[in-house]
Amino acid sequence: ALLKVTLLGVLLALLGERILNFCHRARFFKEVEPVDLPGCQLLKGIETGSEDIEILPNGLAFISSGLKSPNIKSFAPDKPGEILLLDLNDDGLTPAPLSISNGFDASSFNPHGISSYIDEEDGTVYLFVVNHPQLQSVIEIFRFVEEERSLVHLKSVKHELLHSVNDVLAVGPESFYATTDYYFSNDFMKAVEPFLGLMWTGVVYYSPGDVREVATGLYSGNGITISNDKQYIYASDVLGHTVNVFKKNKDWSLSSVKSVEGRYLVETCGDPVHRDIGWG
Protein backbone atom coordinates (compact mmCIF):
# COMPACT_ATOMS: atom_id res chain seq x y z
CA ALA A 1 0.00 0.00 0.00
CA LEU A 2 2.85 2.37 0.87
CA LEU A 3 4.50 1.67 -2.48
CA LYS A 4 1.28 2.45 -4.35
CA VAL A 5 0.83 5.70 -2.45
CA THR A 6 4.45 6.63 -3.14
CA LEU A 7 4.12 5.89 -6.85
CA LEU A 8 0.87 7.85 -7.02
CA GLY A 9 2.54 10.78 -5.29
CA VAL A 10 5.46 10.69 -7.71
CA LEU A 11 3.13 10.56 -10.72
CA LEU A 12 1.01 13.44 -9.43
CA ALA A 13 4.13 15.49 -8.71
CA LEU A 14 5.45 14.80 -12.22
CA LEU A 15 2.09 15.69 -13.75
CA GLY A 16 1.91 18.89 -11.73
CA GLU A 17 5.44 19.86 -12.76
CA ARG A 18 4.64 19.28 -16.45
CA ILE A 19 1.44 21.34 -16.25
CA LEU A 20 3.22 24.18 -14.44
CA ASN A 21 6.09 24.06 -16.94
CA PHE A 22 3.64 24.30 -19.83
CA CYS A 23 1.80 27.20 -18.20
CA HIS A 24 5.08 29.12 -17.90
CA ARG A 25 6.03 28.39 -21.52
CA ALA A 26 2.54 29.36 -22.68
CA ARG A 27 2.93 32.62 -20.72
CA PHE A 28 -0.33 32.08 -18.81
CA PHE A 29 1.01 34.24 -15.99
CA LYS A 30 2.22 37.07 -18.25
CA GLU A 31 0.11 40.20 -18.61
CA VAL A 32 0.31 41.74 -22.06
CA GLU A 33 0.65 45.49 -21.89
CA PRO A 34 -1.67 47.29 -24.34
CA VAL A 35 0.07 49.34 -27.00
CA ASP A 36 -1.65 52.24 -28.75
CA LEU A 37 -0.40 52.31 -32.33
CA PRO A 38 -1.30 55.41 -34.37
CA GLY A 39 -3.04 54.85 -37.67
CA CYS A 40 -4.52 51.45 -36.79
CA GLN A 41 -8.08 50.65 -37.79
CA LEU A 42 -10.32 47.60 -37.68
CA LEU A 43 -10.92 45.97 -41.06
CA LYS A 44 -14.54 45.00 -41.57
CA GLY A 45 -15.48 41.80 -43.33
CA ILE A 46 -13.11 39.46 -41.48
CA GLU A 47 -15.46 38.52 -38.67
CA THR A 48 -14.39 34.86 -38.92
CA GLY A 49 -10.85 35.81 -37.94
CA SER A 50 -7.58 35.94 -39.85
CA GLU A 51 -4.43 33.86 -39.45
CA ASP A 52 -1.85 35.30 -41.83
CA ILE A 53 -1.22 38.18 -44.23
CA GLU A 54 1.09 38.44 -47.24
CA ILE A 55 1.75 41.83 -48.83
CA LEU A 56 2.91 42.18 -52.44
CA PRO A 57 5.28 44.99 -53.49
CA ASN A 58 2.40 46.72 -55.34
CA GLY A 59 0.37 47.07 -52.13
CA LEU A 60 -2.05 44.20 -52.65
CA ALA A 61 -2.36 41.97 -49.59
CA PHE A 62 -3.59 38.39 -49.25
CA ILE A 63 -5.29 37.48 -45.97
CA SER A 64 -6.08 33.91 -44.92
CA SER A 65 -9.34 33.75 -43.00
CA GLY A 66 -11.60 31.21 -41.32
CA LEU A 67 -9.06 28.78 -39.85
CA LYS A 68 -10.71 25.94 -37.97
CA SER A 69 -8.70 24.03 -35.37
CA PRO A 70 -9.59 21.89 -32.34
CA ASN A 71 -7.71 24.41 -30.18
CA ILE A 72 -9.34 27.54 -31.62
CA LYS A 73 -12.94 28.72 -31.29
CA SER A 74 -14.55 29.02 -34.72
CA PHE A 75 -16.88 31.97 -35.27
CA ALA A 76 -18.34 30.39 -38.41
CA PRO A 77 -17.96 26.60 -38.08
CA ASP A 78 -20.07 25.85 -41.17
CA LYS A 79 -18.40 28.39 -43.45
CA PRO A 80 -15.33 27.33 -45.47
CA GLY A 81 -12.16 29.34 -45.11
CA GLU A 82 -11.12 31.80 -47.78
CA ILE A 83 -8.35 34.04 -49.07
CA LEU A 84 -9.21 37.72 -48.99
CA LEU A 85 -7.60 40.41 -51.12
CA LEU A 86 -6.98 43.86 -49.67
CA ASP A 87 -5.70 46.85 -51.65
CA LEU A 88 -3.60 48.92 -49.25
CA ASN A 89 -3.54 51.74 -51.82
CA ASP A 90 -7.30 52.14 -51.47
CA ASP A 91 -8.47 54.42 -48.67
CA GLY A 92 -11.56 52.25 -48.26
CA LEU A 93 -9.50 49.25 -47.09
CA THR A 94 -12.22 46.74 -47.85
CA PRO A 95 -11.06 43.10 -48.07
CA ALA A 96 -12.90 40.92 -50.60
CA PRO A 97 -12.75 37.14 -51.06
CA LEU A 98 -10.88 35.76 -54.06
CA SER A 99 -12.59 33.19 -56.25
CA ILE A 100 -10.75 29.90 -56.71
CA SER A 101 -10.91 28.04 -60.02
CA ASN A 102 -9.58 24.93 -61.72
CA GLY A 103 -11.54 22.30 -59.82
CA PHE A 104 -10.35 23.17 -56.32
CA ASP A 105 -12.56 21.88 -53.46
CA ALA A 106 -13.38 25.18 -51.76
CA SER A 107 -15.91 23.52 -49.43
CA SER A 108 -13.12 21.98 -47.31
CA PHE A 109 -10.74 24.94 -47.56
CA ASN A 110 -9.12 25.60 -44.16
CA PRO A 111 -6.25 28.07 -44.75
CA HIS A 112 -3.45 28.69 -42.24
CA GLY A 113 -0.07 30.24 -43.13
CA ILE A 114 0.48 31.78 -46.58
CA SER A 115 3.41 32.97 -48.69
CA SER A 116 3.87 34.46 -52.16
CA TYR A 117 6.51 33.99 -54.83
CA ILE A 118 6.94 36.31 -57.82
CA ASP A 119 8.63 34.88 -60.92
CA GLU A 120 11.38 37.32 -61.88
CA GLU A 121 11.14 36.43 -65.58
CA ASP A 122 7.43 36.80 -66.33
CA GLY A 123 6.05 38.41 -63.15
CA THR A 124 3.70 35.53 -62.34
CA VAL A 125 2.52 35.67 -58.73
CA TYR A 126 2.22 32.34 -56.94
CA LEU A 127 0.42 32.00 -53.63
CA PHE A 128 1.30 29.10 -51.33
CA VAL A 129 -1.31 28.22 -48.70
CA VAL A 130 -1.12 25.81 -45.77
CA ASN A 131 -4.49 24.05 -45.96
CA HIS A 132 -6.00 21.76 -43.31
CA PRO A 133 -8.89 19.87 -44.94
CA GLN A 134 -10.28 17.39 -42.41
CA LEU A 135 -7.48 18.67 -40.12
CA GLN A 136 -4.78 17.25 -42.42
CA SER A 137 -1.86 19.30 -43.79
CA VAL A 138 -1.60 20.11 -47.49
CA ILE A 139 0.36 22.86 -49.23
CA GLU A 140 -1.78 24.35 -52.00
CA ILE A 141 -0.07 26.25 -54.81
CA PHE A 142 -2.11 28.85 -56.71
CA ARG A 143 -1.47 31.35 -59.48
CA PHE A 144 -2.89 34.81 -58.79
CA VAL A 145 -4.80 36.46 -61.66
CA GLU A 146 -4.94 40.11 -60.65
CA GLU A 147 -7.29 41.26 -63.43
CA GLU A 148 -9.91 38.69 -62.41
CA ARG A 149 -9.23 38.88 -58.68
CA SER A 150 -8.97 35.09 -58.65
CA LEU A 151 -6.68 32.19 -57.77
CA VAL A 152 -6.03 29.32 -60.17
CA HIS A 153 -5.20 26.09 -58.36
CA LEU A 154 -2.03 24.47 -59.71
CA LYS A 155 -0.92 21.78 -57.29
CA SER A 156 -1.48 20.12 -53.91
CA VAL A 157 1.58 18.93 -51.98
CA LYS A 158 1.37 16.23 -49.31
CA HIS A 159 4.27 14.42 -47.63
CA GLU A 160 4.83 12.48 -44.41
CA LEU A 161 7.31 15.13 -43.22
CA LEU A 162 4.60 17.76 -43.75
CA HIS A 163 2.05 16.18 -41.42
CA SER A 164 1.53 19.18 -39.12
CA VAL A 165 2.41 22.38 -40.96
CA ASN A 166 1.93 25.85 -39.49
CA ASP A 167 3.46 28.29 -41.97
CA VAL A 168 5.11 28.24 -45.37
CA LEU A 169 7.81 30.28 -47.12
CA ALA A 170 7.80 30.09 -50.92
CA VAL A 171 11.26 30.15 -52.54
CA GLY A 172 10.33 29.03 -56.06
CA PRO A 173 7.30 28.19 -58.24
CA GLU A 174 7.16 24.71 -56.68
CA SER A 175 9.59 24.88 -53.75
CA PHE A 176 9.22 26.10 -50.19
CA TYR A 177 10.23 25.88 -46.55
CA ALA A 178 7.56 24.96 -44.00
CA THR A 179 7.45 24.98 -40.20
CA THR A 180 5.95 22.11 -38.23
CA ASP A 181 4.17 22.78 -34.94
CA TYR A 182 3.70 19.18 -33.75
CA TYR A 183 6.01 16.17 -33.92
CA PHE A 184 3.30 13.54 -33.40
CA SER A 185 0.46 12.97 -35.85
CA ASN A 186 -1.72 10.93 -33.49
CA ASP A 187 -4.51 13.08 -32.00
CA PHE A 188 -3.94 11.88 -28.44
CA MET A 189 -0.18 12.39 -28.59
CA LYS A 190 -0.68 15.84 -30.14
CA ALA A 191 -2.82 16.77 -27.14
CA VAL A 192 -0.14 15.52 -24.73
CA GLU A 193 2.89 16.83 -26.65
CA PRO A 194 2.87 20.45 -25.36
CA PHE A 195 3.06 19.18 -21.77
CA LEU A 196 6.05 16.93 -22.51
CA GLY A 197 8.31 19.87 -23.35
CA LEU A 198 9.83 18.14 -26.37
CA MET A 199 11.89 20.18 -28.82
CA TRP A 200 11.18 17.94 -31.78
CA THR A 201 9.59 20.24 -34.37
CA GLY A 202 11.43 22.30 -36.96
CA VAL A 203 11.65 23.33 -40.61
CA VAL A 204 11.13 21.16 -43.70
CA TYR A 205 12.38 21.99 -47.19
CA TYR A 206 10.36 20.82 -50.19
CA SER A 207 10.95 20.81 -53.91
CA PRO A 208 9.92 18.19 -56.47
CA GLY A 209 12.20 15.22 -55.80
CA ASP A 210 13.81 16.68 -52.66
CA VAL A 211 12.04 16.70 -49.29
CA ARG A 212 13.98 16.86 -46.01
CA GLU A 213 14.01 18.30 -42.54
CA VAL A 214 16.56 21.12 -42.53
CA ALA A 215 16.18 22.37 -38.95
CA THR A 216 14.97 20.89 -35.69
CA GLY A 217 15.07 21.65 -31.98
CA LEU A 218 11.91 23.79 -31.70
CA TYR A 219 9.09 23.34 -29.19
CA SER A 220 6.48 24.39 -31.73
CA GLY A 221 7.51 25.89 -35.05
CA ASN A 222 5.34 28.79 -36.17
CA GLY A 223 5.96 31.73 -38.51
CA ILE A 224 8.72 31.73 -41.11
CA THR A 225 10.11 34.45 -43.39
CA ILE A 226 13.27 35.43 -45.26
CA SER A 227 15.70 38.36 -45.25
CA ASN A 228 15.73 40.94 -48.02
CA ASP A 229 18.98 39.55 -49.48
CA LYS A 230 17.51 36.01 -49.44
CA GLN A 231 20.45 34.76 -47.37
CA TYR A 232 18.80 34.21 -43.99
CA ILE A 233 15.68 32.38 -42.85
CA TYR A 234 13.81 33.43 -39.70
CA ALA A 235 11.63 30.83 -37.95
CA SER A 236 9.75 31.47 -34.73
CA ASP A 237 9.20 29.00 -31.90
CA VAL A 238 5.91 29.99 -30.29
CA LEU A 239 6.38 27.99 -27.07
CA GLY A 240 10.12 28.59 -26.96
CA HIS A 241 9.59 32.38 -27.22
CA THR A 242 12.41 32.65 -29.75
CA VAL A 243 13.08 33.78 -33.28
CA ASN A 244 15.66 31.43 -34.76
CA VAL A 245 18.01 32.74 -37.45
CA PHE A 246 19.42 30.35 -40.07
CA LYS A 247 21.86 30.81 -42.94
CA LYS A 248 20.40 29.48 -46.19
CA ASN A 249 23.00 27.35 -47.94
CA LYS A 250 23.35 26.73 -51.69
CA ASP A 251 21.89 23.23 -51.34
CA TRP A 252 18.87 24.72 -49.46
CA SER A 253 20.01 23.28 -46.13
CA LEU A 254 20.00 25.64 -43.13
CA SER A 255 22.81 26.46 -40.70
CA SER A 256 21.87 27.85 -37.31
CA VAL A 257 23.21 31.37 -36.68
CA LYS A 258 21.54 32.53 -33.47
CA SER A 259 18.34 32.57 -31.45
CA VAL A 260 16.67 35.80 -30.31
CA GLU A 261 14.57 35.66 -27.13
CA GLY A 262 11.11 37.23 -27.05
CA ARG A 263 9.03 38.28 -24.05
CA TYR A 264 5.83 36.56 -25.09
CA LEU A 265 4.64 33.89 -27.52
CA VAL A 266 6.40 34.64 -30.80
CA GLU A 267 5.09 34.55 -34.35
CA THR A 268 6.65 36.23 -37.38
CA CYS A 269 5.75 38.43 -40.29
CA GLY A 270 7.69 40.38 -42.89
CA ASP A 271 7.37 43.86 -44.35
CA PRO A 272 8.01 43.70 -48.14
CA VAL A 273 8.28 47.50 -48.41
CA HIS A 274 10.79 48.38 -45.70
CA ARG A 275 12.20 44.82 -45.50
CA ASP A 276 11.98 44.83 -41.72
CA ILE A 277 11.13 41.70 -39.78
CA GLY A 278 8.25 42.24 -37.38
CA TRP A 279 7.46 39.90 -34.50
CA GLY A 280 3.89 39.38 -33.35
C-alpha positions as CSV (number, residue, x, y, z in Angstrom):
1,A,0.0,0.0,0.0
2,L,2.8,2.4,0.9
3,L,4.5,1.7,-2.5
4,K,1.3,2.4,-4.3
5,V,0.8,5.7,-2.5
6,T,4.4,6.6,-3.1
7,L,4.1,5.9,-6.9
8,L,0.9,7.8,-7.0
9,G,2.5,10.8,-5.3
10,V,5.5,10.7,-7.7
11,L,3.1,10.6,-10.7
12,L,1.0,13.4,-9.4
13,A,4.1,15.5,-8.7
14,L,5.4,14.8,-12.2
15,L,2.1,15.7,-13.7
16,G,1.9,18.9,-11.7
17,E,5.4,19.9,-12.8
18,R,4.6,19.3,-16.4
19,I,1.4,21.3,-16.3
20,L,3.2,24.2,-14.4
21,N,6.1,24.1,-16.9
22,F,3.6,24.3,-19.8
23,C,1.8,27.2,-18.2
24,H,5.1,29.1,-17.9
25,R,6.0,28.4,-21.5
26,A,2.5,29.4,-22.7
27,R,2.9,32.6,-20.7
28,F,-0.3,32.1,-18.8
29,F,1.0,34.2,-16.0
30,K,2.2,37.1,-18.2
31,E,0.1,40.2,-18.6
32,V,0.3,41.7,-22.1
33,E,0.6,45.5,-21.9
34,P,-1.7,47.3,-24.3
35,V,0.1,49.3,-27.0
36,D,-1.7,52.2,-28.7
37,L,-0.4,52.3,-32.3
38,P,-1.3,55.4,-34.4
39,G,-3.0,54.8,-37.7
40,C,-4.5,51.4,-36.8
41,Q,-8.1,50.6,-37.8
42,L,-10.3,47.6,-37.7
43,L,-10.9,46.0,-41.1
44,K,-14.5,45.0,-41.6
45,G,-15.5,41.8,-43.3
46,I,-13.1,39.5,-41.5
47,E,-15.5,38.5,-38.7
48,T,-14.4,34.9,-38.9
49,G,-10.8,35.8,-37.9
50,S,-7.6,35.9,-39.9
51,E,-4.4,33.9,-39.5
52,D,-1.9,35.3,-41.8
53,I,-1.2,38.2,-44.2
54,E,1.1,38.4,-47.2
55,I,1.8,41.8,-48.8
56,L,2.9,42.2,-52.4
57,P,5.3,45.0,-53.5
58,N,2.4,46.7,-55.3
59,G,0.4,47.1,-52.1
60,L,-2.1,44.2,-52.6
61,A,-2.4,42.0,-49.6
62,F,-3.6,38.4,-49.3
63,I,-5.3,37.5,-46.0
64,S,-6.1,33.9,-44.9
65,S,-9.3,33.8,-43.0
66,G,-11.6,31.2,-41.3
67,L,-9.1,28.8,-39.9
68,K,-10.7,25.9,-38.0
69,S,-8.7,24.0,-35.4
70,P,-9.6,21.9,-32.3
71,N,-7.7,24.4,-30.2
72,I,-9.3,27.5,-31.6
73,K,-12.9,28.7,-31.3
74,S,-14.5,29.0,-34.7
75,F,-16.9,32.0,-35.3
76,A,-18.3,30.4,-38.4
77,P,-18.0,26.6,-38.1
78,D,-20.1,25.9,-41.2
79,K,-18.4,28.4,-43.5
80,P,-15.3,27.3,-45.5
81,G,-12.2,29.3,-45.1
82,E,-11.1,31.8,-47.8
83,I,-8.4,34.0,-49.1
84,L,-9.2,37.7,-49.0
85,L,-7.6,40.4,-51.1
86,L,-7.0,43.9,-49.7
87,D,-5.7,46.8,-51.6
88,L,-3.6,48.9,-49.3
89,N,-3.5,51.7,-51.8
90,D,-7.3,52.1,-51.5
91,D,-8.5,54.4,-48.7
92,G,-11.6,52.3,-48.3
93,L,-9.5,49.3,-47.1
94,T,-12.2,46.7,-47.8
95,P,-11.1,43.1,-48.1
96,A,-12.9,40.9,-50.6
97,P,-12.8,37.1,-51.1
98,L,-10.9,35.8,-54.1
99,S,-12.6,33.2,-56.3
100,I,-10.7,29.9,-56.7
101,S,-10.9,28.0,-60.0
102,N,-9.6,24.9,-61.7
103,G,-11.5,22.3,-59.8
104,F,-10.4,23.2,-56.3
105,D,-12.6,21.9,-53.5
106,A,-13.4,25.2,-51.8
107,S,-15.9,23.5,-49.4
108,S,-13.1,22.0,-47.3
109,F,-10.7,24.9,-47.6
110,N,-9.1,25.6,-44.2
111,P,-6.2,28.1,-44.8
112,H,-3.5,28.7,-42.2
113,G,-0.1,30.2,-43.1
114,I,0.5,31.8,-46.6
115,S,3.4,33.0,-48.7
116,S,3.9,34.5,-52.2
117,Y,6.5,34.0,-54.8
118,I,6.9,36.3,-57.8
119,D,8.6,34.9,-60.9
120,E,11.4,37.3,-61.9
121,E,11.1,36.4,-65.6
122,D,7.4,36.8,-66.3
123,G,6.1,38.4,-63.1
124,T,3.7,35.5,-62.3
125,V,2.5,35.7,-58.7
126,Y,2.2,32.3,-56.9
127,L,0.4,32.0,-53.6
128,F,1.3,29.1,-51.3
129,V,-1.3,28.2,-48.7
130,V,-1.1,25.8,-45.8
131,N,-4.5,24.0,-46.0
132,H,-6.0,21.8,-43.3
133,P,-8.9,19.9,-44.9
134,Q,-10.3,17.4,-42.4
135,L,-7.5,18.7,-40.1
136,Q,-4.8,17.3,-42.4
137,S,-1.9,19.3,-43.8
138,V,-1.6,20.1,-47.5
139,I,0.4,22.9,-49.2
140,E,-1.8,24.4,-52.0
141,I,-0.1,26.3,-54.8
142,F,-2.1,28.9,-56.7
143,R,-1.5,31.4,-59.5
144,F,-2.9,34.8,-58.8
145,V,-4.8,36.5,-61.7
146,E,-4.9,40.1,-60.7
147,E,-7.3,41.3,-63.4
148,E,-9.9,38.7,-62.4
149,R,-9.2,38.9,-58.7
150,S,-9.0,35.1,-58.6
151,L,-6.7,32.2,-57.8
152,V,-6.0,29.3,-60.2
153,H,-5.2,26.1,-58.4
154,L,-2.0,24.5,-59.7
155,K,-0.9,21.8,-57.3
156,S,-1.5,20.1,-53.9
157,V,1.6,18.9,-52.0
158,K,1.4,16.2,-49.3
159,H,4.3,14.4,-47.6
160,E,4.8,12.5,-44.4
161,L,7.3,15.1,-43.2
162,L,4.6,17.8,-43.7
163,H,2.1,16.2,-41.4
164,S,1.5,19.2,-39.1
165,V,2.4,22.4,-41.0
166,N,1.9,25.8,-39.5
167,D,3.5,28.3,-42.0
168,V,5.1,28.2,-45.4
169,L,7.8,30.3,-47.1
170,A,7.8,30.1,-50.9
171,V,11.3,30.1,-52.5
172,G,10.3,29.0,-56.1
173,P,7.3,28.2,-58.2
174,E,7.2,24.7,-56.7
175,S,9.6,24.9,-53.8
176,F,9.2,26.1,-50.2
177,Y,10.2,25.9,-46.6
178,A,7.6,25.0,-44.0
179,T,7.5,25.0,-40.2
180,T,5.9,22.1,-38.2
181,D,4.2,22.8,-34.9
182,Y,3.7,19.2,-33.8
183,Y,6.0,16.2,-33.9
184,F,3.3,13.5,-33.4
185,S,0.5,13.0,-35.9
186,N,-1.7,10.9,-33.5
187,D,-4.5,13.1,-32.0
188,F,-3.9,11.9,-28.4
189,M,-0.2,12.4,-28.6
190,K,-0.7,15.8,-30.1
191,A,-2.8,16.8,-27.1
192,V,-0.1,15.5,-24.7
193,E,2.9,16.8,-26.7
194,P,2.9,20.5,-25.4
195,F,3.1,19.2,-21.8
196,L,6.1,16.9,-22.5
197,G,8.3,19.9,-23.3
198,L,9.8,18.1,-26.4
199,M,11.9,20.2,-28.8
200,W,11.2,17.9,-31.8
201,T,9.6,20.2,-34.4
202,G,11.4,22.3,-37.0
203,V,11.6,23.3,-40.6
204,V,11.1,21.2,-43.7
205,Y,12.4,22.0,-47.2
206,Y,10.4,20.8,-50.2
207,S,10.9,20.8,-53.9
208,P,9.9,18.2,-56.5
209,G,12.2,15.2,-55.8
210,D,13.8,16.7,-52.7
211,V,12.0,16.7,-49.3
212,R,14.0,16.9,-46.0
213,E,14.0,18.3,-42.5
214,V,16.6,21.1,-42.5
215,A,16.2,22.4,-39.0
216,T,15.0,20.9,-35.7
217,G,15.1,21.7,-32.0
218,L,11.9,23.8,-31.7
219,Y,9.1,23.3,-29.2
220,S,6.5,24.4,-31.7
221,G,7.5,25.9,-35.0
222,N,5.3,28.8,-36.2
223,G,6.0,31.7,-38.5
224,I,8.7,31.7,-41.1
225,T,10.1,34.4,-43.4
226,I,13.3,35.4,-45.3
227,S,15.7,38.4,-45.2
228,N,15.7,40.9,-48.0
229,D,19.0,39.6,-49.5
230,K,17.5,36.0,-49.4
231,Q,20.5,34.8,-47.4
232,Y,18.8,34.2,-44.0
233,I,15.7,32.4,-42.8
234,Y,13.8,33.4,-39.7
235,A,11.6,30.8,-38.0
236,S,9.7,31.5,-34.7
237,D,9.2,29.0,-31.9
238,V,5.9,30.0,-30.3
239,L,6.4,28.0,-27.1
240,G,10.1,28.6,-27.0
241,H,9.6,32.4,-27.2
242,T,12.4,32.6,-29.7
243,V,13.1,33.8,-33.3
244,N,15.7,31.4,-34.8
245,V,18.0,32.7,-37.5
246,F,19.4,30.4,-40.1
247,K,21.9,30.8,-42.9
248,K,20.4,29.5,-46.2
249,N,23.0,27.4,-47.9
250,K,23.3,26.7,-51.7
251,D,21.9,23.2,-51.3
252,W,18.9,24.7,-49.5
253,S,20.0,23.3,-46.1
254,L,20.0,25.6,-43.1
255,S,22.8,26.5,-40.7
256,S,21.9,27.8,-37.3
257,V,23.2,31.4,-36.7
258,K,21.5,32.5,-33.5
259,S,18.3,32.6,-31.4
260,V,16.7,35.8,-30.3
261,E,14.6,35.7,-27.1
262,G,11.1,37.2,-27.1
263,R,9.0,38.3,-24.0
264,Y,5.8,36.6,-25.1
265,L,4.6,33.9,-27.5
266,V,6.4,34.6,-30.8
267,E,5.1,34.5,-34.3
268,T,6.7,36.2,-37.4
269,C,5.7,38.4,-40.3
270,G,7.7,40.4,-42.9
271,D,7.4,43.9,-44.3
272,P,8.0,43.7,-48.1
273,V,8.3,47.5,-48.4
274,H,10.8,48.4,-45.7
275,R,12.2,44.8,-45.5
276,D,12.0,44.8,-41.7
277,I,11.1,41.7,-39.8
278,G,8.2,42.2,-37.4
279,W,7.5,39.9,-34.5
280,G,3.9,39.4,-33.3
